[in-house]
């Protein structure tokens, strides 16, 4: 019997496609390739470093190390921690170096003592700072009145030159309250510093700082004019101590905009005079 013929109106049957994915047994993806590539890259960088150390001279390595020096210099400039002799604050006081949060630190902990190349960069500058510290210490300790003021003096090697900070505290003030008149102790201290700077070469810059406590001396006077006036009073004192007029390069007052103790702008240690022996 013949099969019945399909009518024109009969719908077409749907075409079904079955997709089969075959996964190889034990396959773990390509994560190991990424780890291996990182390992090879690290090894290549390590051997490249070894090659550079062997291919460069000592002078070239010093130049590379000096390139990174300003970073530590800037940190040290604004640090509250001491910098060895005449450092001012305690060597265990919290500083601005990259330690863990809240951890006390100092230069000895931040820069390994036996680090190759560390003491060699800027050796002339380090020697000059050390010699100036020794001479100033001798001047201060020779006078019983001045020996107790040594803790008010901080001598720091900065990118611009050797900076001497004369810092106030709760028991000592460079100037009479709210004035630009030097106290007798401060005048004697500046005499010793003037004698020290007279024997050194380079221009001199003076910067006055105040704390954040408001001050109004009348006629529009404020912390800006007070800090500038105290810087000028310091210049006059150093001028009387024998430093030539032509050596002074800049006199400025910055009020409370550059505090030494950043967490407490009203701290008396923020009141200070900075004397910079420029390079």
The 8 nearest C-alpha neighbors of each residue, nearest first, counted from 0:
[[1, 2, 3, 4, 5, 6, 7, 9],
 [0, 2, 3, 4, 5, 6, 7, 9],
 [3, 1, 4, 0, 5, 6, 9, 7],
 [2, 4, 1, 5, 0, 6, 9, 7],
 [3, 5, 2, 6, 1, 7, 9, 8],
 [6, 4, 7, 3, 9, 8, 2, 10],
 [5, 7, 8, 9, 4, 3, 10, 11],
 [6, 8, 9, 5, 10, 4, 11, 3],
 [9, 7, 6, 10, 5, 11, 4, 12],
 [8, 10, 6, 7, 11, 5, 12, 4],
 [11, 9, 8, 12, 7, 13, 6, 5],
 [12, 10, 13, 9, 14, 8, 7, 5],
 [11, 13, 10, 14, 9, 15, 8, 5],
 [14, 12, 15, 11, 10, 16, 9, 17],
 [13, 15, 16, 12, 11, 17, 10, 18],
 [14, 16, 13, 17, 12, 18, 11, 19],
 [17, 15, 18, 14, 19, 13, 12, 20],
 [16, 18, 19, 15, 14, 20, 13, 21],
 [19, 17, 16, 20, 15, 21, 22, 14],
 [18, 20, 17, 21, 16, 22, 23, 15],
 [21, 19, 22, 18, 23, 17, 24, 16],
 [20, 22, 23, 19, 24, 18, 26, 25],
 [23, 21, 24, 20, 26, 25, 19, 27],
 [24, 22, 26, 25, 21, 27, 20, 28],
 [23, 25, 26, 22, 27, 21, 28, 20],
 [26, 24, 27, 23, 22, 28, 21, 29],
 [25, 27, 24, 23, 28, 22, 29, 30],
 [28, 26, 25, 29, 30, 31, 24, 23],
 [27, 29, 30, 26, 31, 32, 25, 33],
 [30, 28, 32, 31, 27, 33, 26, 34],
 [31, 29, 32, 33, 28, 34, 27, 35],
 [30, 32, 34, 33, 29, 35, 28, 27],
 [31, 33, 35, 29, 30, 34, 36, 37],
 [32, 34, 36, 30, 35, 31, 37, 29],
 [35, 33, 31, 37, 36, 32, 38, 30],
 [34, 36, 38, 32, 37, 33, 31, 39],
 [35, 37, 33, 39, 38, 34, 32, 40],
 [38, 36, 40, 34, 35, 39, 41, 33],
 [37, 39, 35, 41, 36, 40, 42, 34],
 [40, 38, 42, 36, 41, 37, 43, 35],
 [41, 39, 43, 37, 38, 42, 36, 44],
 [40, 42, 44, 38, 43, 39, 37, 45],
 [43, 41, 45, 39, 44, 40, 46, 38],
 [42, 44, 40, 46, 45, 41, 47, 39],
 [43, 45, 47, 41, 42, 46, 48, 40],
 [46, 44, 42, 48, 47, 43, 41, 49],
 [47, 45, 49, 43, 48, 44, 50, 42],
 [46, 48, 44, 50, 45, 49, 43, 51],
 [49, 47, 51, 45, 46, 50, 44, 52],
 [50, 48, 46, 52, 47, 51, 53, 45],
 [49, 51, 47, 53, 48, 52, 54, 46],
 [50, 52, 54, 48, 53, 49, 55, 47],
 [53, 51, 49, 50, 54, 55, 48, 60],
 [52, 54, 50, 51, 55, 49, 56, 48],
 [53, 55, 51, 52, 50, 56, 49, 48],
 [56, 54, 52, 53, 51, 59, 60, 57],
 [55, 57, 59, 58, 60, 54, 53, 52],
 [56, 58, 60, 59, 61, 55, 62, 52],
 [57, 59, 61, 56, 60, 62, 55, 63],
 [60, 58, 62, 56, 61, 57, 55, 63],
 [59, 61, 63, 57, 62, 58, 64, 56],
 [62, 60, 64, 58, 59, 63, 65, 57],
 [61, 63, 59, 65, 60, 64, 58, 66],
 [64, 62, 60, 66, 61, 65, 59, 67],
 [63, 65, 61, 66, 62, 67, 60, 68],
 [66, 64, 68, 62, 67, 63, 61, 120],
 [67, 65, 63, 64, 68, 62, 69, 61],
 [66, 68, 65, 64, 69, 70, 63, 71],
 [67, 69, 65, 70, 66, 71, 72, 64],
 [70, 68, 72, 71, 67, 73, 158, 66],
 [71, 69, 72, 73, 68, 67, 74, 75],
 [72, 70, 74, 73, 69, 68, 75, 67],
 [71, 73, 69, 75, 70, 74, 157, 76],
 [74, 72, 76, 75, 70, 71, 69, 77],
 [75, 73, 71, 72, 76, 77, 95, 78],
 [74, 76, 78, 72, 73, 77, 71, 95],
 [77, 75, 73, 74, 78, 72, 157, 155],
 [78, 76, 75, 74, 79, 73, 259, 95],
 [77, 79, 94, 75, 95, 80, 76, 74],
 [78, 80, 94, 259, 81, 77, 88, 93],
 [81, 79, 94, 92, 78, 90, 88, 93],
 [82, 80, 86, 90, 88, 87, 89, 83],
 [81, 83, 86, 84, 155, 80, 154, 85],
 [82, 84, 86, 81, 85, 90, 87, 154],
 [83, 85, 86, 82, 132, 154, 81, 133],
 [86, 84, 153, 87, 152, 154, 149, 83],
 [87, 85, 81, 153, 82, 83, 84, 88],
 [86, 88, 150, 153, 152, 85, 151, 81],
 [89, 87, 81, 80, 86, 90, 79, 92],
 [88, 90, 92, 91, 81, 80, 87, 86],
 [89, 91, 81, 80, 92, 105, 88, 82],
 [92, 90, 89, 103, 104, 105, 93, 80],
 [91, 93, 89, 80, 90, 103, 94, 88],
 [94, 92, 103, 104, 80, 91, 79, 102],
 [93, 95, 80, 78, 79, 96, 104, 92],
 [96, 94, 78, 74, 97, 77, 93, 75],
 [95, 97, 94, 98, 74, 104, 109, 75],
 [98, 96, 95, 99, 109, 100, 104, 94],
 [99, 97, 96, 102, 100, 104, 103, 109],
 [100, 98, 102, 101, 97, 103, 104, 96],
 [99, 101, 102, 98, 97, 103, 93, 95],
 [102, 100, 99, 103, 93, 98, 104, 94],
 [103, 101, 99, 100, 98, 104, 93, 94],
 [104, 102, 93, 92, 91, 101, 94, 105],
 [103, 105, 93, 94, 91, 102, 108, 98],
 [104, 106, 108, 107, 90, 109, 91, 80],
 [105, 107, 109, 108, 110, 104, 82, 96],
 [106, 108, 105, 110, 109, 111, 112, 104],
 [109, 107, 106, 105, 110, 104, 111, 112],
 [108, 110, 106, 107, 105, 111, 104, 96],
 [109, 111, 107, 108, 106, 112, 114, 117],
 [112, 110, 114, 113, 107, 109, 108, 117],
 [111, 113, 114, 110, 107, 117, 108, 118],
 [112, 114, 111, 115, 117, 110, 118, 116],
 [115, 113, 111, 117, 112, 116, 110, 118],
 [116, 114, 117, 113, 118, 119, 112, 111],
 [115, 117, 119, 118, 114, 120, 61, 64],
 [118, 116, 119, 114, 115, 120, 110, 113],
 [117, 119, 120, 116, 122, 121, 115, 114],
 [120, 118, 116, 122, 117, 121, 61, 115],
 [119, 121, 122, 118, 117, 61, 116, 65],
 [122, 120, 124, 123, 119, 125, 118, 65],
 [121, 123, 125, 119, 120, 124, 126, 118],
 [124, 122, 126, 121, 125, 127, 120, 128],
 [123, 125, 127, 121, 126, 122, 128, 156],
 [126, 124, 122, 128, 127, 123, 129, 121],
 [125, 127, 129, 123, 124, 128, 122, 130],
 [126, 128, 124, 130, 129, 125, 131, 123],
 [129, 127, 131, 125, 130, 126, 132, 124],
 [128, 130, 126, 132, 127, 131, 125, 133],
 [131, 129, 133, 127, 132, 128, 126, 134],
 [132, 130, 128, 134, 133, 129, 135, 127],
 [133, 131, 129, 135, 130, 134, 136, 128],
 [132, 134, 136, 130, 131, 135, 137, 129],
 [135, 133, 137, 131, 136, 132, 130, 138],
 [136, 134, 138, 132, 137, 133, 131, 139],
 [135, 137, 133, 139, 138, 134, 132, 140],
 [136, 138, 134, 140, 135, 139, 141, 133],
 [139, 137, 135, 141, 136, 140, 134, 191],
 [138, 140, 146, 145, 136, 141, 137, 142],
 [141, 139, 146, 142, 137, 138, 136, 143],
 [140, 142, 138, 139, 137, 143, 146, 145],
 [143, 141, 145, 140, 144, 139, 146, 138],
 [142, 144, 146, 145, 140, 141, 147, 139],
 [145, 143, 142, 146, 147, 148, 184, 139],
 [144, 146, 139, 148, 142, 147, 143, 188],
 [147, 145, 140, 139, 143, 148, 149, 144],
 [146, 148, 145, 149, 144, 150, 143, 139],
 [147, 149, 145, 146, 150, 151, 152, 144],
 [150, 148, 151, 152, 146, 147, 85, 139],
 [149, 151, 87, 148, 152, 85, 147, 88],
 [150, 152, 166, 149, 148, 87, 165, 153],
 [153, 151, 165, 150, 87, 149, 85, 164],
 [152, 154, 86, 87, 164, 85, 163, 155],
 [155, 153, 163, 162, 86, 85, 164, 152],
 [154, 156, 162, 161, 157, 153, 163, 82],
 [155, 157, 161, 160, 162, 128, 154, 158],
 [158, 156, 160, 159, 72, 161, 76, 155],
 [157, 159, 160, 72, 69, 156, 73, 161],
 [160, 158, 157, 277, 278, 161, 275, 156],
 [159, 161, 277, 278, 157, 276, 158, 156],
 [162, 160, 156, 276, 275, 155, 157, 277],
 [163, 161, 275, 155, 274, 154, 276, 160],
 [162, 164, 154, 274, 153, 273, 275, 155],
 [163, 165, 273, 153, 152, 272, 166, 274],
 [166, 164, 152, 272, 271, 151, 273, 163],
 [165, 167, 271, 151, 268, 164, 270, 152],
 [168, 166, 172, 268, 171, 270, 271, 267],
 [167, 169, 268, 267, 171, 170, 172, 166],
 [168, 170, 171, 267, 167, 172, 268, 266],
 [171, 169, 168, 172, 167, 267, 151, 148],
 [172, 170, 168, 167, 169, 173, 151, 148],
 [171, 173, 167, 174, 168, 175, 170, 182],
 [172, 174, 185, 182, 181, 167, 171, 175],
 [175, 173, 181, 182, 180, 172, 179, 176],
 [174, 176, 178, 180, 182, 181, 177, 179],
 [177, 175, 178, 174, 172, 179, 180, 173],
 [176, 178, 175, 179, 216, 214, 225, 174],
 [179, 177, 180, 175, 176, 174, 225, 229],
 [178, 180, 229, 228, 174, 181, 232, 225],
 [181, 179, 174, 178, 175, 182, 232, 229],
 [182, 180, 174, 173, 185, 186, 175, 179],
 [181, 183, 185, 174, 184, 173, 175, 186],
 [184, 182, 186, 185, 187, 181, 188, 173],
 [185, 183, 187, 186, 182, 188, 145, 173],
 [184, 186, 188, 173, 182, 187, 183, 181],
 [185, 187, 183, 189, 188, 184, 181, 182],
 [188, 186, 190, 184, 185, 189, 183, 191],
 [187, 189, 185, 191, 190, 186, 184, 192],
 [188, 190, 192, 186, 191, 187, 193, 185],
 [189, 191, 193, 187, 188, 192, 240, 186],
 [192, 190, 194, 188, 189, 193, 195, 138],
 [191, 193, 189, 195, 194, 190, 196, 188],
 [194, 192, 190, 196, 195, 237, 240, 191],
 [195, 193, 197, 191, 192, 196, 190, 240],
 [194, 196, 192, 193, 197, 198, 191, 135],
 [197, 195, 199, 193, 198, 194, 192, 242],
 [198, 196, 194, 195, 199, 242, 193, 241],
 [197, 199, 196, 195, 200, 194, 193, 242],
 [200, 198, 196, 197, 201, 195, 276, 131],
 [201, 199, 198, 202, 196, 197, 276, 278],
 [202, 200, 277, 278, 276, 203, 199, 246],
 [201, 203, 246, 277, 247, 248, 276, 204],
 [202, 204, 247, 276, 275, 248, 246, 277],
 [203, 205, 249, 275, 248, 274, 250, 247],
 [206, 204, 274, 250, 273, 230, 275, 249],
 [205, 207, 251, 273, 252, 230, 272, 250],
 [206, 208, 226, 252, 230, 272, 227, 229],
 [209, 207, 254, 271, 270, 226, 253, 255],
 [210, 208, 270, 254, 255, 269, 226, 222],
 [209, 211, 269, 255, 265, 270, 212, 264],
 [210, 212, 265, 255, 264, 213, 209, 254],
 [211, 213, 210, 265, 214, 264, 209, 222],
 [214, 212, 211, 215, 222, 221, 210, 265],
 [215, 213, 221, 222, 216, 212, 177, 220],
 [214, 216, 221, 217, 220, 213, 219, 222],
 [215, 217, 220, 214, 221, 218, 219, 177],
 [216, 218, 220, 219, 215, 221, 214, 224],
 [219, 217, 220, 216, 215, 221, 224, 214],
 [218, 220, 217, 221, 215, 216, 224, 222],
 [221, 219, 216, 217, 215, 218, 224, 225],
 [220, 222, 215, 223, 214, 224, 225, 216],
 [223, 221, 225, 254, 224, 226, 214, 209],
 [224, 222, 254, 226, 221, 225, 252, 253],
 [223, 225, 227, 221, 222, 226, 220, 228],
 [224, 226, 222, 228, 223, 227, 221, 229],
 [227, 225, 252, 207, 229, 208, 223, 254],
 [252, 228, 226, 230, 224, 251, 229, 225],
 [229, 227, 225, 231, 230, 226, 224, 179],
 [228, 230, 232, 179, 226, 231, 227, 207],
 [231, 229, 207, 227, 233, 228, 232, 206],
 [230, 232, 234, 228, 233, 229, 235, 227],
 [233, 231, 229, 235, 234, 230, 228, 236],
 [234, 232, 230, 236, 231, 235, 229, 237],
 [233, 235, 231, 237, 232, 236, 238, 230],
 [236, 234, 238, 232, 233, 237, 231, 239],
 [235, 237, 233, 239, 238, 234, 232, 240],
 [238, 236, 240, 234, 239, 193, 235, 242],
 [237, 239, 242, 235, 240, 236, 241, 234],
 [238, 240, 236, 237, 241, 235, 242, 234],
 [241, 239, 237, 238, 193, 242, 190, 236],
 [242, 240, 239, 238, 243, 197, 237, 193],
 [241, 243, 238, 197, 237, 240, 244, 193],
 [244, 242, 245, 246, 241, 238, 247, 197],
 [243, 245, 246, 247, 242, 238, 241, 234],
 [246, 244, 243, 247, 248, 202, 242, 203],
 [247, 245, 202, 244, 243, 203, 248, 201],
 [246, 248, 203, 245, 202, 204, 244, 249],
 [249, 247, 204, 203, 202, 246, 250, 245],
 [250, 248, 204, 247, 205, 251, 203, 206],
 [249, 251, 205, 204, 206, 230, 231, 248],
 [252, 250, 206, 227, 207, 230, 249, 205],
 [251, 227, 253, 226, 207, 206, 254, 223],
 [252, 254, 208, 256, 223, 255, 207, 226],
 [255, 253, 223, 209, 222, 208, 226, 256],
 [256, 254, 209, 210, 211, 257, 258, 208],
 [255, 257, 254, 253, 258, 208, 211, 209],
 [256, 258, 255, 259, 253, 208, 254, 269],
 [259, 257, 269, 260, 261, 255, 256, 264],
 [258, 260, 269, 261, 79, 257, 77, 268],
 [261, 259, 258, 262, 263, 269, 264, 266],
 [262, 260, 258, 263, 264, 259, 257, 269],
 [261, 263, 260, 264, 258, 266, 259, 265],
 [262, 264, 265, 261, 266, 260, 258, 269],
 [265, 263, 211, 266, 261, 210, 258, 262],
 [266, 264, 211, 210, 263, 212, 267, 269],
 [265, 267, 268, 263, 264, 269, 210, 260],
 [268, 266, 168, 269, 270, 167, 265, 169],
 [269, 267, 167, 168, 270, 266, 166, 271],
 [268, 270, 210, 259, 258, 267, 266, 209],
 [271, 269, 209, 268, 208, 210, 267, 167],
 [270, 272, 166, 208, 165, 167, 269, 207],
 [271, 273, 207, 165, 164, 206, 208, 274],
 [272, 274, 164, 206, 205, 163, 275, 165],
 [275, 273, 205, 163, 162, 204, 164, 272],
 [274, 276, 162, 204, 203, 161, 277, 205],
 [277, 275, 203, 161, 160, 202, 201, 162],
 [278, 276, 160, 202, 201, 275, 203, 159],
 [277, 160, 201, 159, 276, 202, 161, 200]]
